[in-house]
């Protein structure tokens, strides 16, 4: 489940957009100003950032410049009421990947997000497969040897995260920052419980597929 940071200071607009994106099966975190956005970006990794240009105190453009200045390449879609070509040029030259001018259609916003996800390594289109396990992100469906495996949302998101990042070791905390909401009170015990259930449902006899790397974290082995 791709993770999106929505940075919007207008409460009504923020609620409408977050509700829409959540219904589109995105995991959405909401920051209400530039300073809060920077804090979110220090705490977790995101797949796409929706960044309002006109934020109080720390502007969206300031957030963009600092984020890019730190070497981060996460796709950023700027949202702005500005329509002048020079303003759009400034945003793109400053590191934005795309922009939307207010007011915009939510269906167009979804299309722009899908474009950025397809361009990144975290594309949500197409099946993911490891051995005899196949995961379809759009249908939220997992099969093993052609038989459907029923997973809870967190179990599905955990498996999707592993399958999008094979052969890499991640700590429990790093995985939770991508799979759990930042306001969740769940601790590492919740992660381990979810992982145990996932292994059981996938009928993994040992941890050779989703391996526990002692002292380091967890890894999905693709071979």
C-alpha positions in Angstrom: 0.0 0.0 0.0 1.8 3.2 -1.2 2.3 5.8 1.6 1.5 9.4 0.8 2.3 12.6 2.8 -0.4 15.2 2.3 0.7 18.7 3.3 -2.4 21.0 3.4 -3.3 23.8 5.9 -6.9 24.2 4.9 -8.9 21.8 7.1 -11.8 21.2 4.7 -9.6 20.6 1.7 -7.3 18.3 3.7 -10.2 16.2 5.0 -11.7 15.8 1.5 -8.4 14.9 -0.1 -7.4 12.5 2.7 -10.7 10.7 2.6 -10.6 10.4 -1.2 -7.0 9.0 -1.2 -7.7 6.6 1.6 -10.6 5.2 -0.4 -8.2 4.8 -3.3 -6.1 2.4 -1.0 -3.4 4.8 -0.1 -1.9 5.1 3.4 -2.2 8.9 4.0 -0.4 11.0 6.6 -1.6 14.6 7.0 0.7 17.5 7.9 -0.9 20.9 8.4 2.1 23.2 7.9 5.6 23.2 6.6 7.3 22.5 10.0 5.1 19.5 10.6 5.8 18.3 7.1 9.5 18.4 7.7 9.1 16.5 11.0 7.1 13.8 9.1 9.8 13.5 6.5 12.4 13.0 9.2 10.3 10.2 10.8 9.2 8.1 7.9 9.6 7.3 4.2 6.9 8.1 1.7 6.1 7.1 -1.9 4.6 10.4 -3.0 4.4 13.9 -1.3 1.5 16.2 -2.0 2.8 19.6 -1.0 0.7 22.8 -0.8 2.8 25.8 -2.1 1.1 28.4 0.2 1.8 27.2 3.7 2.1 29.5 6.7 5.5 30.1 8.3 7.6 27.5 6.5 6.3 27.5 2.9 5.8 24.5 0.7 8.6 25.7 -1.5 10.9 26.0 1.6 10.0 22.4 2.4 10.7 21.3 -1.1 14.1 23.0 -1.2 15.2 21.6 2.1 14.0 18.1 1.2 15.8 18.1 -2.1 18.8 19.7 -0.6 19.2 16.7 1.7 19.4 14.5 -1.3 15.9 13.0 -1.2 14.3 11.9 -4.5 10.7 11.0 -3.4 8.2 12.3 -6.0 6.7 15.7 -5.0 3.5 17.0 -6.5 3.1 20.7 -5.7 -0.5 22.0 -5.2 -0.9 25.7 -5.8 -3.4 28.5 -6.5 -0.8 30.2 -8.6 -1.4 29.9 -12.4 1.4 32.0 -13.9 3.9 30.1 -16.1 6.8 31.7 -14.2 5.5 30.3 -10.9 5.1 26.8 -12.3 8.6 27.1 -13.8 9.9 28.0 -10.3 8.3 25.0 -8.7 9.7 22.5 -11.3 13.1 24.1 -11.3 13.0 23.9 -7.5 12.6 20.1 -7.6 8.9 19.4 -7.9 8.0 16.5 -10.2 4.6 17.8 -11.1 2.0 20.4 -10.0 -1.7 20.9 -9.8 -3.5 24.2 -9.8 -6.4 24.7 -7.4 -9.3 23.9 -7.8 -8.6 20.5 -9.3 -10.6 17.3 -9.8 -9.8 14.5 -7.3 -9.7 12.0 -10.2 -7.0 14.0 -11.8 -5.0 14.0 -8.6 -5.2 10.2 -8.5 -4.0 10.1 -12.1 -1.1 12.3 -11.3 -0.2 10.1 -8.3 -0.3 7.0 -10.4 2.1 8.6 -13.0 4.6 9.3 -10.2 4.3 5.8 -8.8 4.9 4.3 -12.2 8.0 6.4 -12.7 9.4 5.3 -9.3 10.6 1.9 -8.2 7.4 1.6 -6.1 4.9 1.2 -9.0 1.6 -0.1 -7.9 0.7 -1.5 -11.3 1.4 -5.1 -12.2 1.7 -8.3 -10.2 4.6 -8.9 -7.8 5.8 -12.4 -7.6 8.4 -14.3 -5.5 8.5 -18.1 -6.2 5.0 -19.4 -6.1 3.5 -16.4 -4.3 1.8 -13.7 -6.4 0.5 -10.4 -5.1 -1.8 -8.1 -7.1 -1.7 -4.6 -5.5 -4.7 -3.3 -7.4 -7.0 -6.1 -6.4 -5.4 -6.6 -3.0 -5.1 -10.3 -3.7 -2.5 -12.8 -2.8 -2.2 -16.3 -4.2 0.1 -19.2 -3.6 0.2 -22.0 -6.2 -2.9 -20.3 -7.6 -4.9 -20.6 -4.4 -6.1 -17.4 -2.8 -4.6 -16.5 0.6 -6.8 -14.3 2.8 -4.8 -11.6 4.5 -5.7 -8.8 6.8 -4.8 -5.3 5.6 -1.7 -5.0 7.7 -0.6 -8.5 6.7 -1.1 -7.6 3.0 0.8 -4.3 3.4 3.7 -6.0 5.2 4.0 -8.7 2.4 3.7 -6.0 -0.3 6.5 -4.0 1.4 8.8 -7.0 1.5 8.0 -8.0 -2.1 8.8 -4.5 -3.3 12.1 -4.5 -1.5 13.5 -8.0 -1.9 16.9 -9.0 -0.6 17.3 -5.9 1.6 17.5 -6.0 5.4 15.1 -3.6 7.3 14.8 -3.1 11.0 11.3 -3.6 12.6 11.2 0.1 13.2 12.0 0.9 9.6 9.3 -1.4 8.3 6.7 0.0 10.7 7.4 3.5 9.5 6.3 2.4 6.0 3.4 0.0 7.0 1.9 1.5 10.1 0.5 5.0 10.5 2.8 7.4 12.4 0.0 8.1 14.9 -0.4 4.4 15.6 0.5 3.3 19.1 1.5 -0.2 17.9 5.0 -1.3 19.0 7.4 -3.8 17.6 5.4 -6.6 19.3 2.5 -5.8 16.9 4.9 -6.0 14.0 6.2 -9.4 15.1 2.7 -10.7 15.7 1.6 -9.6 12.2 4.7 -11.2 10.7 4.0 -14.5 12.6 0.5 -14.5 11.2 1.7 -13.8 7.7 4.2 -16.6 7.8 1.5 -19.0 9.1 -1.0 -18.0 6.4 1.6 -18.4 3.7 2.5 -21.8 5.2 6.1 -21.0 5.5 7.8 -23.9 7.2 10.8 -21.8 8.3 12.0 -18.2 7.8 14.0 -18.9 4.7 11.6 -16.7 2.6 11.0 -13.9 5.1 14.2 -14.3 7.1 15.0 -13.0 10.5 18.5 -11.5 10.3 19.5 -11.6 14.0 20.8 -8.3 15.3 19.8 -6.5 12.1 16.2 -7.0 11.1 14.2 -8.8 8.4 14.7 -9.7 4.8 12.6 -11.3 2.0 14.9 -13.6 0.0 14.0 -13.7 -3.7 16.2 -16.7 -4.4 
